[in-house]
Amino acid sequence: MAKGPDGQRRPADAIGATVMVAKIATGEMEDNKKSGRVRSGQAGAKARAQKLTGQERREIAKKAAAKRWA
């Protein structure tokens, strides 16, 4: 199996790729599973957003905008 641009494993030949697409279409196989790091980052961002007050989020956003436009 070859590795895709994001490190995912996928078939190197056309027949293997066709079989994989068919399995995804019929639900035998899931496509694009998120890595543990992605899920962890999303959970952390959600927890941080709930912890911060509206004023704190505004201050962070203003600081980020200033850096972006500097």
HELIX and SHEET records of a PDB file:
HELIX    1   1 ALA A   14  THR A   26  1                                  13    
HELIX    2   2 GLY A   36  LYS A   51  1                                  16    
HELIX    3   3 GLY A   54  TRP A   69  1                                  16    
SHEET    1   A 2 ALA A   2  LYS A   3  0                                        
SHEET    2   A 2 ARG A   9  ARG A  10 -1                                        
END                                                                             
